[in-house]
Structure formats: C-alpha cells, structure tokens
Amino acid sequence: MTQEIKLTTDQMRLLSLFQNVTGATARDCVEDEKQNRIIFVVNSGKMGLAIGKGGSHIKSLQNIIKKNVELVEFHEDPATFLKNMLNSKLVSEVKLNKRDDGSLQAIVIVDPEKKGIVVGREGRNAEKARLLAKRYFNISRVLINSPERTTFEL
C-alpha cells in the first residue's frame, strides 16, 4: 500500500550522513522548510540505534546540518504508522476511511486532555503526520479528534 518515493540528491546526501552518524539506516528523509526541520523515517526496530545513548546521535546530526532533526519509525500499516508518529501512549485509536471523493482520511482519536500534546506546538506534530501520511499512504486528510471536544483539522 505504500507509494514509491523519489529522493533528491540532497535527500540522498542527508540519508548517507544520517547513516554515517547514527549507524542506522533511514528509509526516507523529508525536509520541512516551514518548521525548519528534517524528518528521518527509520525502519521498524531501529529507533534506539538511530537516537543513540542520551540522544547523542541526534544532537550530533543537528549540529552538523544546523536544523532540528525528528525521527519517525516506519510501519507498513498506516494506522500503526500514525499512532507511533503521534505518540502511541496518547492515541487511543486511528480510523481510516474513504471519503466521497475517493480519497483516504485518517481520524486519530485522543484523550481531550492530551490533545494539545498530540497536535504539538503550532501544530507541528499534526503537520508531520499529514506530510508523511500523504507521502506513504496517499491519505489526504488527518483529523485529530477527541470525544467531547472540537476536531482539529488539517
């Protein structure tokens, strides 16, 4: 179900640098200019190796590329992928459904008191989820919803 992803020369360089610094292999990197960050997607089970002891690998990488570095653990299942990305401890459920126009939509259900943490400052976590869900699974909308509260839509 995942889509084929084409990488630019700069992204290939960043992936190579990532592997040299962390010892882990990333399957993808996304440059998010709006949030001044690089998001690396690592294979399932490689998160600890990529982060390094006390976050040392990530700190080194941030010093080299002069941007914030964020990691996401890949999963073949879109619901699990989104749940892991947005903090699996805070997400109670992820529902995927087809919209009338044929596009896919993900609805992420979270505790109303934890919604702010899941969405992130200035919506940065929600934006990351939207970017990667579209890139990997062609999910056009990601809604972060909580019972008894309003919906945050991207």
HELIX and SHEET records of a PDB file:
HELIX    1   1 THR A    9  THR A   22  1                                  14    
HELIX    2   2 MET A   47  ILE A   51  1                                   5    
HELIX    3   3 LYS A   53  GLY A   55  5                                   3    
HELIX    4   4 SER A   56  ILE A   65  1                                  10    
HELIX    5   5 PRO A   78  MET A   85  1                                   8    
HELIX    6   6 PRO A  112  LYS A  114  5                                   3    
HELIX    7   7 LYS A  115  VAL A  119  1                                   5    
HELIX    8   8 ARG A  121  GLY A  123  5                                   3    
HELIX    9   9 ARG A  124  PHE A  137  1                                  14    
SHEET    1   A 3 ALA A  26  ASP A  32  0                                        
SHEET    2   A 3 ARG A  37  VAL A  42 -1                                        
SHEET    3   A 3 ASN A  68  GLU A  73  1                                        
SHEET    1   B 4 VAL A  91  LYS A  98  0                                        
SHEET    2   B 4 LEU A 104  VAL A 110 -1                                        
SHEET    3   B 4 ILE A 139  ASN A 145  1                                        
SHEET    4   B 4 PHE A 152  GLU A 153 -1                                        
END                                                                             
